[in-house]
């Protein structure tokens, strides 16, 4: 299947926001050294008297490593393993070296083999767990197995708890951190995360106790104090004012220049309708932001990732009283209003962002998309045309303007724009791919094929072009063997892509190899979460294989997930569904 060629621009901050559902207590590392038992001495070290040559080469490897000679270190480690091939310790060291050399797949493969050979070796299992990504399905089972073998391993407790929290498995996370607190009653991190999960599971009073315990164990921490403020606020701003103010004063006594505390305190007074005190703090912060622009970014970091858009508007608006022309303030105010779905206000502030701002082009493109989202496509086009005249060589503006022409059914204009840009940038694959896609939508199928072929000659690894050309051949019912090669290559380049997997299944459908078609299209449906066209493709195959009930179910699922702009697809699916339902 061809992927959508008009993508909604996702605004990003000029800073990197750290996201995730688990936050470390500020001021301390998340965890200490792994707390599991030491591995069996016969496994965890080179044993004097067992194989002196293996020990020699291992120590030589470490010397090379210390001298920053990784290739020689790896060769020496291989020689050590040859002298003592049964040593799990040496194998783990070798795997770690591979990981350090960015050979992650090979390292993971060898770690898996090592764990399978000795499934009760905790050190082997811990290494495997460290190499696995957090979204791998078998990771929780592996971590639970490690905990059964080594019930006092802090690292595994924390890793498993974070997996459960990321997957929103609150009961499992609550049970796990409760176990961890019992195992490590004096470990502040365990109490902090237990409080986090208790809060998520609707136990705010228990969470308060956990956060207080965290502070008792580690008095210098700030993060649990902020969590106390949030929890007291959730329990009722008015009845907990005294508690909230006590915590704020505690934080500011520890760190008088803590910007986060000052911002949150000002918002607290504002929400409590104590506008005099709020204005006093906002005035101080506004002046500080004028002298130190990084405070604006800090404010955005605190509020926008948490989707606290109304709070962001309040704070940024107060700052603007001191510095109304500050582009950063206007940029983040635009983001906040966009988060509140107030497109008019978002555009108003985005328009105040000056060309010297690092996110100026993203701001321009965001304005165009906001016009589009408000069904004001003509204004979006005129706005981008204006900026294209100002920056005629800007590839991004050219590409998005072509997309807007395409959406407005001005295909000839889009094609002319892209062809002009390609005269200046004849090997720009982004422009070529867009041109081919617009030509296809305009009914210029052969021109599309020629463009995609030219693109692949320039970049043989361009997965999207390979997929597009292969799928186009499949739709036309021509060159199916060549199309199959294109799609298989695209999937090698981008494995796990639902759209390319769909294309592969669709080619097998066209080749009447229905078992293979079902195999790949079922994968594609799962990968794409029942995207309309992909689900309809699988339903088409079920019709051919005689699985009428499955076909009907898939057609209905495809309709449920259809977008408003998929009128042609909706019409075709309804016709197919009607035909099936009228059959006996």
Number of C-alpha atoms within 10 A of each C-alpha: 23 18 12 8 12 14 10 11 13 8 13 12 17 11 10 8 13 8 9 10 11 14 15 14 23 14 11 15 9 14 16 11 8 14 15 19 13 12 14 11 9 12 16 15 14 21 13 10 8 11 13 15 17 25 22 15 21 23 17 19 24 18 15 18 16 11 11 11 13 17 14 17 24 22 16 22 26 20 18 27 23 15 16 19 13 11 18 22 18 24 21 20 16 22 24 19 20 18 16 12 13 11 13 16 13 13 22 21 13 17 26 19 13 20 20 13 12 12 14 15 19 23 21 24 23 20 20 24 24 15 19 18 9 18 11 9 10 11 19 19 11 18 23 16 17 25 19 13 16 18 18 18 21 23 20 25 23 21 18 25 28 20 20 20 22 16 13 14 14 17 14 15 27 22 13 19 25 19 16 24 19 12 15 15 13 15 19 25 26 28 28 28 30 28 30 26 29 23 19 16 14 10 14 21 14 15 25 24 15 25 26 20 20 26 19 13 16 18 13 16 19 22 20 28 24 21 20 24 25 16 21 21 17 12 13 10 18 12 11 16 16 12 14 23 15 12 17 21 14 14 21 16 11 13 12 12 11 12 17 17 19 20 20 20 21 25 22 22 18 18 14 13 11 13 16 12 15 20 17 12 18 27 17 13 23 25 16 17 22 17 11 11 15 13 17 21 16 15 21 26 18 17 20 20 14 10 13 15 21 16 19 23 21 16 24 25 18 17 23 17 13 18 17 15 13 19 22 23 28 23 24 25 28 28 29 27 22 20 16 16 12 14 19 16 17 24 23 15 21 27 17 18 24 17 12 9 14 14 18 17 17 18 25 19 22 23 25 25 23 23 19 17 13 12 11 13 19 14 16 23 21 13 17 22 17 11 17 17 11 10 12 13 13 14 18 15 20 23 22 21 26 29 23 23 22 22 15 13 14 15 22 15 14 26 21 13 18 23 16 12 20 18 10 10 15 12 15 16 20 13 22 25 23 23 27 28 25 28 22 17 14 16 11 13 17 12 16 25 21 12 22 27 17 18 23 19 12 13 15 15 16 19 20 21 28 27 30 26 24 32 25 23 19 25 15 12 13 13 12 20 14 14 24 24 15 21 27 21 19 26 22 13 14 16 12 14 16 26 24 30 29 30 32 30 31 29 26 24 22 17 16 13 14 19 15 17 26 22 15 21 29 21 19 28 23 13 17 17 13 22 21 24 23 28 27 28 28 30 30 23 25 21 17 14 13 10 13 17 13 16 25 22 14 25 23 19 17 25 22 13 14 17 13 7 8 12 11 8 17 20 12 12 24 15 12 17 19 12 10 15 12 7 7 4
